[in-house]
Amino acid sequence: DELYSYANEIENIHQLKDATVVCRECHLRLIVDKEQSDVIYCKCHGKEASANTEDNSAWQPFIERKDMLVWRREEPETGGLFAYKVFGTFSDVTANEFLSVLVDVDYRKEWDTTAKRLEIIDTDPESISTKNQRNDVIYWEMIWPRLFSNRDYVFQRRWVLDEEKGVIVIVSRVTDHPNAPSRPDTYRVTSYWSYMVIKPCKSFSEPGIEFGLTYFDDPGVNIPSAVSTWVAVS
């Protein structure tokens, strides 16, 4: 199952972190784009060492913010578009709370001012009666700036909470659905995927989590790098 193929993602991200943003000599952190106040950085050779960002075919350090690291990788045959991988931690949020916020489309509409429409349009009947997994089809219309058509998405979102493995996995991928045909007034995004893995530090009901989000989105237009950076951080 695709969901469980990502079960070890947090461990993989730790390996990526060691390989790309940690000095091999002193084992301290390398600078990504700007220093963070709560991180001790490498000072080997009397200078501030920066993470390597030369090879776009591999995951490369892109942005660092408080409790968050972002890598990016150029996706083949996309005309220079990038996939992004985000790693973050929260010390005051439980895994159950984080999952609840992520899958609640009504709550997202309360704070996401770009969500013109966001609704679950179909649900796998077999997943309705289960507590720790779900399989939904979602329609999402995203407000874009003037001179651009709004972007809309139809995607399948599946998630599972596995208490035995101590992990939550959420996978989303574009799909088609008769209840959401393409519209002439919006641009239908046909290339989008994401997978998120949440791992509690202790238990699902105790504060403290690590999470990894990997995603790719082709909005059908070249986006300035400053906007890409803002989206990645947001």
Sequence and secondary structure as in RCSB ss.txt:
>XXXX:A:sequence
DELYSYANEIENIHQLKDATVVCRECHLRLIVDKEQSDVIYCKCHGKEASANTEDNSAWQPFIERKDMLVWRREE
PETGGLFAYKVFGTFSDVTANEFLSVLVDVDYRKEWDTTAKRLEIIDTDPESISTKNQRNDVIYWEMIWPRLFSN
RDYVFQRRWVLDEEKGVIVIVSRVTDHPNAPSRPDTYRVTSYWSYMVIKPCKSFSEPGIEFGLTYFDDPGVNIPS
AVSTWVAVS
>XXXX:A:secstr
 HHHHTTTHHHHHHHHHHHHSB TTT  B BSSS  TT  B  GGGS  B     TTS EEEEEETTEEEEEEE 
TTSSS EEEEEEEEESS  HHHHHHHHH HHHHHHH TTEEEEEEEEE HHHHT SSEEEEEEEEEE   TTS E
EEEEEEEEEEEETTTTEEEEEEEE   TTS   TTEEE   EEEEEEEEESS TTSS EEEEEEEEE  SS   H
HHHHHHHH 
